[in-house]
Amino acid sequence: MKQLSMFFAFILINACVYSQKPMKELLSDYDFQGHKITLNDLEVNYIKEGSGEKTLVFVHGLSSNADAWSKNIEALKTTYTCVALDLPGYGKSSKPDVNYTPTYFAEVVFQFIEKLKLQNVVLIGHSMGGQASVKLASQHPETIKKLILVAPAGLEQFSEASAKMMASFLTEESVKNTSEAQIVKNYALNFYEQPEEVSKIIADRIRIIEASDFDAHCNAIVKSVSGMLHDPIANDFQSLSQPTLVIFGDQDMLIPNRYFNPTLTTKTVGEIPLNQIKNSRLEFVENAGHFVQFEKPLEVNALIEEFIEEK
């Protein structure tokens, strides 16, 4: 059961007495200035830096936000237009009561790209954001020029019994009642060697337990996990027409799930899209965990730039 706990650990958050302030007011400032856009009834917070001809659209993972890409944007903004958004339910964006599936996120990102009139888009998704990015690239191929999947979720399969077990283990109550000490341990699971800057992320995660919309955020987390389990991407790979780069840290402790899929390795999981996407390549970053773009930004940025500039 220890390994099962590890699977969920990085997404669990503590609870406390709520303040009257929403999450967007309690989160610390992002490294880059935020902007707001309205999509139907959603308020979406995003970062936009640089003015290059090619546009990199960054989609964060579960229990994260746009600031997770700060180390990548800092380097890549000199060459490209870099745009990262807070998905609904996360960060400083609205937290509606919806089904948070990869398909839902894909449609929101598509509407976001259309409304901002972004051109020459390279879509870059991490973990849950990677799963959503596959949906978007397959459903709106004309919008995405190239696809980069960073430690993407949705590659491994789970039985119905396993999915039910996960659902019973992860509830809104369990998310809300995680101790501060456990939060610290949870984030450590994302890294091979945790960078000092993670302290800001941990502090934010502890701070938002007081937010007036923390319940809605917890609801988003639980529904996002359910969405990933029940909105698979295995049948979407063969329809992808874009050149695709898949990046994993070679010490990823979250993908694959060590409890439900003990015979799989990160290498075998990483090869799943490689064997199905027509024009794809797989790269491993040494001594890096699941949050590879934050732990090893120099290496990941170099892979991103090399891939984008390939003819």
KOLDO-887826 format. One record per residue (C-alpha): residue number from 1; residue in one letter; x negated, y negated, z negated. Coordinates in steps of 0.001 Angstrom, whole numbers. Example, Ala and Ser with C-alpha at 12.3 -4.5 7.8 and 13.67 -1.06 7.14 Angstrom:
2
{atom 1,"A",{-12300,4500,-7800}}
{atom 2,"S",{-13670,1060,-7140}}
# end
This chain:
311
{atom 1,"M",{0,0,0}}
{atom 2,"K",{-2999,-2295,-410}}
{atom 3,"Q",{-3400,-2504,3361}}
{atom 4,"L",{301,-3223,3796}}
{atom 5,"S",{-53,-6105,1362}}
{atom 6,"M",{-2994,-7413,3386}}
{atom 7,"F",{-803,-7518,6484}}
{atom 8,"F",{1620,-9917,4872}}
{atom 9,"A",{-745,-11701,2535}}
{atom 10,"F",{-1778,-14510,4880}}
{atom 11,"I",{1830,-15586,5455}}
{atom 12,"L",{3044,-15743,1869}}
{atom 13,"I",{3329,-19098,121}}
{atom 14,"N",{3932,-20124,-3474}}
{atom 15,"A",{7047,-21860,-4832}}
{atom 16,"C",{7609,-24697,-7269}}
{atom 17,"V",{10089,-27419,-8209}}
{atom 18,"Y",{11074,-29287,-5055}}
{atom 19,"S",{10485,-32997,-4576}}
{atom 20,"Q",{12678,-35241,-2450}}
{atom 21,"K",{9989,-35468,219}}
{atom 22,"P",{9943,-33257,3339}}
{atom 23,"M",{6875,-31311,4396}}
{atom 24,"K",{5852,-33910,6957}}
{atom 25,"E",{5285,-36396,4122}}
{atom 26,"L",{3449,-33979,1833}}
{atom 27,"L",{1016,-32548,4361}}
{atom 28,"S",{-2325,-34322,4456}}
{atom 29,"D",{-3222,-36342,7534}}
{atom 30,"Y",{-4221,-34305,10557}}
{atom 31,"D",{-7659,-34944,12015}}
{atom 32,"F",{-6037,-36727,14960}}
{atom 33,"Q",{-3145,-39177,15173}}
{atom 34,"G",{289,-37601,15431}}
{atom 35,"H",{3101,-38508,17814}}
{atom 36,"K",{6804,-37667,17872}}
{atom 37,"I",{9064,-36466,20659}}
{atom 38,"T",{12706,-35403,20584}}
{atom 39,"L",{13807,-32242,22382}}
{atom 40,"N",{17594,-32010,22198}}
{atom 41,"D",{18107,-32166,18422}}
{atom 42,"L",{14529,-31239,17505}}
{atom 43,"E",{11867,-33672,16371}}
{atom 44,"V",{8500,-32284,17459}}
{atom 45,"N",{5219,-33580,16075}}
{atom 46,"Y",{2163,-33338,18313}}
{atom 47,"I",{-1420,-34437,18875}}
{atom 48,"K",{-2677,-35769,22203}}
{atom 49,"E",{-6344,-36581,22792}}
{atom 50,"G",{-8461,-37093,25888}}
{atom 51,"S",{-7496,-37977,29443}}
{atom 52,"G",{-8937,-35270,31651}}
{atom 53,"E",{-7224,-34032,34816}}
{atom 54,"K",{-6628,-30601,33292}}
{atom 55,"T",{-4362,-30353,30261}}
{atom 56,"L",{-4929,-27863,27459}}
{atom 57,"V",{-1748,-27093,25508}}
{atom 58,"F",{-2504,-25439,22153}}
{atom 59,"V",{125,-23294,20387}}
{atom 60,"H",{-604,-22387,16762}}
{atom 61,"G",{122,-19166,14910}}
{atom 62,"L",{2296,-18116,11988}}
{atom 63,"S",{2250,-20329,8886}}
{atom 64,"S",{29,-22858,10674}}
{atom 65,"N",{286,-26148,12560}}
{atom 66,"A",{-1309,-28289,15269}}
{atom 67,"D",{-4211,-29291,13029}}
{atom 68,"A",{-5483,-25719,13243}}
{atom 69,"W",{-6977,-26669,16628}}
{atom 70,"S",{-8867,-29748,15390}}
{atom 71,"K",{-12335,-28238,15846}}
{atom 72,"N",{-11494,-27265,19400}}
{atom 73,"I",{-9865,-30555,20344}}
{atom 74,"E",{-12817,-32531,18958}}
{atom 75,"A",{-15164,-30937,21498}}
{atom 76,"L",{-12829,-30359,24439}}
{atom 77,"K",{-11158,-33802,24512}}
{atom 78,"T",{-14206,-35290,26241}}
{atom 79,"T",{-13450,-33229,29347}}
{atom 80,"Y",{-9750,-32384,29147}}
{atom 81,"T",{-6436,-33768,27979}}
{atom 82,"C",{-5781,-31821,24777}}
{atom 83,"V",{-2256,-31465,23400}}
{atom 84,"A",{-1293,-29461,20305}}
{atom 85,"L",{2207,-29336,18840}}
{atom 86,"D",{3779,-28261,15564}}
{atom 87,"L",{6262,-25552,16504}}
{atom 88,"P",{9781,-25884,15048}}
{atom 89,"G",{9797,-24598,11475}}
{atom 90,"Y",{6170,-25584,10909}}
{atom 91,"G",{4011,-28565,10098}}
{atom 92,"K",{5655,-31943,10623}}
{atom 93,"S",{8314,-30782,13108}}
{atom 94,"S",{11998,-30081,12470}}
{atom 95,"K",{12952,-26872,10673}}
{atom 96,"P",{16261,-25736,12162}}
{atom 97,"D",{18158,-22589,11193}}
{atom 98,"V",{17555,-20589,14381}}
{atom 99,"N",{16188,-17234,15473}}
{atom 100,"Y",{12449,-17854,15551}}
{atom 101,"T",{11489,-15445,18325}}
{atom 102,"P",{8532,-15749,20710}}
{atom 103,"T",{11070,-16408,23468}}
{atom 104,"Y",{12559,-19289,21452}}
{atom 105,"F",{9115,-20826,20890}}
{atom 106,"A",{8262,-20349,24569}}
{atom 107,"E",{11337,-22301,25622}}
{atom 108,"V",{10551,-25122,23185}}
{atom 109,"V",{6984,-25392,24494}}
{atom 110,"F",{8264,-25331,28075}}
{atom 111,"Q",{10682,-28193,27328}}
{atom 112,"F",{7827,-30023,25596}}
{atom 113,"I",{5584,-29691,28653}}
{atom 114,"E",{8383,-30835,30946}}
{atom 115,"K",{9346,-33862,28858}}
{atom 116,"L",{5748,-35076,28539}}
{atom 117,"K",{5260,-34356,32264}}
{atom 118,"L",{2021,-32496,31586}}
{atom 119,"Q",{134,-31371,34678}}
{atom 120,"N",{-2487,-28700,35445}}
{atom 121,"V",{-1659,-26892,32214}}
{atom 122,"V",{-3917,-24312,30613}}
{atom 123,"L",{-1877,-22681,27847}}
{atom 124,"I",{-3826,-21586,24753}}
{atom 125,"G",{-2005,-19620,22052}}
{atom 126,"H",{-3248,-18161,18770}}
{atom 127,"S",{-1691,-15112,17090}}
{atom 128,"M",{2093,-15696,17068}}
{atom 129,"G",{1459,-18591,19447}}
{atom 130,"G",{-293,-16152,21756}}
{atom 131,"Q",{2768,-13922,21858}}
{atom 132,"A",{4948,-16939,22639}}
{atom 133,"S",{2466,-18056,25302}}
{atom 134,"V",{2810,-14734,27132}}
{atom 135,"K",{6581,-15253,27202}}
{atom 136,"L",{6200,-18776,28556}}
{atom 137,"A",{3642,-17851,31207}}
{atom 138,"S",{5784,-14951,32432}}
{atom 139,"Q",{9092,-16858,32421}}
{atom 140,"H",{7766,-20131,33891}}
{atom 141,"P",{4732,-19113,35959}}
{atom 142,"E",{4811,-22309,38013}}
{atom 143,"T",{4122,-24359,34875}}
{atom 144,"I",{958,-22578,33684}}
{atom 145,"K",{-2274,-22540,35710}}
{atom 146,"K",{-4328,-20410,33320}}
{atom 147,"L",{-3607,-18535,30091}}
{atom 148,"I",{-5872,-18115,27058}}
{atom 149,"L",{-4787,-15770,24255}}
{atom 150,"V",{-6689,-16093,20983}}
{atom 151,"A",{-6174,-13056,18714}}
{atom 152,"P",{-2648,-12711,20118}}
{atom 153,"A",{105,-10974,18205}}
{atom 154,"G",{2540,-8603,19897}}
{atom 155,"L",{6,-6212,21422}}
{atom 156,"E",{491,-3231,19128}}
{atom 157,"Q",{3734,-1297,18813}}
{atom 158,"F",{5676,-522,15626}}
{atom 159,"S",{8316,2122,15061}}
{atom 160,"E",{11812,1143,13958}}
{atom 161,"A",{11072,2588,10528}}
{atom 162,"S",{7914,511,10233}}
{atom 163,"A",{9764,-2639,11283}}
{atom 164,"K",{12440,-2016,8649}}
{atom 165,"M",{9783,-1489,6012}}
{atom 166,"M",{8138,-4796,6904}}
{atom 167,"A",{11483,-6586,6779}}
{atom 168,"S",{12240,-5192,3332}}
{atom 169,"F",{8802,-6199,2067}}
{atom 170,"L",{8844,-9746,3468}}
{atom 171,"T",{11757,-11869,2269}}
{atom 172,"E",{12247,-15569,1670}}
{atom 173,"E",{12023,-14884,-2038}}
{atom 174,"S",{8685,-13094,-1702}}
{atom 175,"V",{7342,-15961,405}}
{atom 176,"K",{8436,-18539,-2156}}
{atom 177,"N",{7129,-16650,-5189}}
{atom 178,"T",{3511,-16101,-4224}}
{atom 179,"S",{1038,-17384,-6809}}
{atom 180,"E",{-1560,-20037,-6058}}
{atom 181,"A",{-4314,-17510,-6703}}
{atom 182,"Q",{-2792,-15232,-4097}}
{atom 183,"I",{-2616,-18065,-1581}}
{atom 184,"V",{-6386,-18409,-1827}}
{atom 185,"K",{-6828,-14661,-1284}}
{atom 186,"N",{-4381,-14722,1606}}
{atom 187,"Y",{-6385,-17251,3582}}
{atom 188,"A",{-9615,-15369,2988}}
{atom 189,"L",{-8162,-12494,5027}}
{atom 190,"N",{-8220,-14694,8129}}
{atom 191,"F",{-12004,-15070,8121}}
{atom 192,"Y",{-15216,-13091,8173}}
{atom 193,"E",{-16982,-16006,6448}}
{atom 194,"Q",{-14522,-18646,5352}}
{atom 195,"P",{-15481,-22226,6375}}
{atom 196,"E",{-15447,-24936,3711}}
{atom 197,"E",{-12789,-26856,5645}}
{atom 198,"V",{-10241,-24175,4800}}
{atom 199,"S",{-9919,-25853,1394}}
{atom 200,"K",{-7823,-28578,3103}}
{atom 201,"I",{-5480,-25957,4548}}
{atom 202,"I",{-5130,-24218,1193}}
{atom 203,"A",{-4436,-27504,-579}}
{atom 204,"D",{-1708,-28289,1953}}
{atom 205,"R",{-136,-24867,1519}}
{atom 206,"I",{33,-25375,-2234}}
{atom 207,"R",{1307,-28937,-1877}}
{atom 208,"I",{4228,-28086,422}}
{atom 209,"I",{5821,-25803,-2142}}
{atom 210,"E",{7294,-29014,-3559}}
{atom 211,"A",{8811,-30094,-229}}
{atom 212,"S",{12543,-30623,51}}
{atom 213,"D",{12574,-28473,3209}}
{atom 214,"F",{10321,-25719,1858}}
{atom 215,"D",{13231,-23244,1879}}
{atom 216,"A",{13742,-23923,5581}}
{atom 217,"H",{10026,-23370,6195}}
{atom 218,"C",{10122,-20043,4332}}
{atom 219,"N",{13151,-19058,6384}}
{atom 220,"A",{11174,-19859,9539}}
{atom 221,"I",{8287,-17651,8420}}
{atom 222,"V",{10503,-14660,7671}}
{atom 223,"K",{12447,-15027,10915}}
{atom 224,"S",{9217,-15515,12874}}
{atom 225,"V",{7881,-12174,11662}}
{atom 226,"S",{11177,-10509,12563}}
{atom 227,"G",{11080,-12262,15915}}
{atom 228,"M",{7610,-10971,16714}}
{atom 229,"L",{8688,-7424,15876}}
{atom 230,"H",{11891,-7501,17904}}
{atom 231,"D",{10838,-9637,20885}}
{atom 232,"P",{7879,-7640,22272}}
{atom 233,"I",{5660,-8667,25184}}
{atom 234,"A",{4500,-5236,26390}}
{atom 235,"N",{6724,-5472,29468}}
{atom 236,"D",{5629,-9036,30265}}
{atom 237,"F",{1951,-8419,30980}}
{atom 238,"Q",{2350,-6995,34473}}
{atom 239,"S",{4395,-10008,35567}}
{atom 240,"L",{1660,-12477,34603}}
{atom 241,"S",{122,-14066,37672}}
{atom 242,"Q",{-2227,-16497,35918}}
{atom 243,"P",{-5906,-15802,35279}}
{atom 244,"T",{-5980,-14780,31623}}
{atom 245,"L",{-8686,-14836,28958}}
{atom 246,"V",{-8242,-12849,25735}}
{atom 247,"I",{-10469,-13743,22765}}
{atom 248,"F",{-10814,-11826,19511}}
{atom 249,"G",{-13113,-12053,16534}}
{atom 250,"D",{-14853,-8709,16197}}
{atom 251,"Q",{-14057,-8658,12454}}
{atom 252,"D",{-10326,-9381,12750}}
{atom 253,"M",{-8658,-7819,9676}}
{atom 254,"L",{-5075,-8650,10669}}
{atom 255,"I",{-4869,-7258,14206}}
{atom 256,"P",{-4324,-4364,14420}}
{atom 257,"N",{-2258,-3600,11341}}
{atom 258,"R",{-4421,-1224,9320}}
{atom 259,"Y",{-1472,231,7414}}
{atom 260,"F",{934,1097,10238}}
{atom 261,"N",{-1658,1658,12974}}
{atom 262,"P",{-4709,3073,11161}}
{atom 263,"T",{-6137,4733,14278}}
{atom 264,"L",{-6305,1500,16287}}
{atom 265,"T",{-9217,-924,16358}}
{atom 266,"T",{-9370,-4573,17400}}
{atom 267,"K",{-11216,-3450,20525}}
{atom 268,"T",{-8514,-980,21577}}
{atom 269,"V",{-5765,-3510,20914}}
{atom 270,"G",{-7637,-6188,22847}}
{atom 271,"E",{-7860,-3881,25843}}
{atom 272,"I",{-4068,-3499,26059}}
{atom 273,"P",{-3488,-6716,28063}}
{atom 274,"L",{-6815,-6263,29843}}
{atom 275,"N",{-5515,-3045,31401}}
{atom 276,"Q",{-2189,-4574,32463}}
{atom 277,"I",{-2831,-8178,33500}}
{atom 278,"K",{-4146,-8315,37056}}
{atom 279,"N",{-6711,-11079,36617}}
{atom 280,"S",{-7926,-10934,33027}}
{atom 281,"R",{-11018,-10667,30887}}
{atom 282,"L",{-11666,-9859,27244}}
{atom 283,"E",{-14273,-11507,25018}}
{atom 284,"F",{-15255,-10770,21419}}
{atom 285,"V",{-16870,-13356,19156}}
{atom 286,"E",{-19332,-11795,16737}}
{atom 287,"N",{-18894,-12113,12976}}
{atom 288,"A",{-15493,-13793,13216}}
{atom 289,"G",{-12093,-12934,11836}}
{atom 290,"H",{-8506,-13549,12918}}
{atom 291,"F",{-8755,-17355,12806}}
{atom 292,"V",{-11639,-17154,15253}}
{atom 293,"Q",{-11193,-20596,16863}}
{atom 294,"F",{-11565,-22252,13458}}
{atom 295,"E",{-14338,-20025,12147}}
{atom 296,"K",{-16459,-20044,15318}}
{atom 297,"P",{-15402,-23157,17271}}
{atom 298,"L",{-18664,-23551,19210}}
{atom 299,"E",{-18437,-20042,20623}}
{atom 300,"V",{-14717,-20224,21345}}
{atom 301,"N",{-14976,-23683,22944}}
{atom 302,"A",{-17752,-22447,25203}}
{atom 303,"L",{-15619,-19475,26307}}
{atom 304,"I",{-12634,-21747,26931}}
{atom 305,"E",{-14600,-24240,29019}}
{atom 306,"E",{-16368,-21560,31035}}
{atom 307,"F",{-13073,-19851,31813}}
{atom 308,"I",{-11269,-23073,32775}}
{atom 309,"E",{-14038,-24096,35170}}
{atom 310,"E",{-14152,-20726,36943}}
{atom 311,"K",{-12869,-20928,40504}}
# end
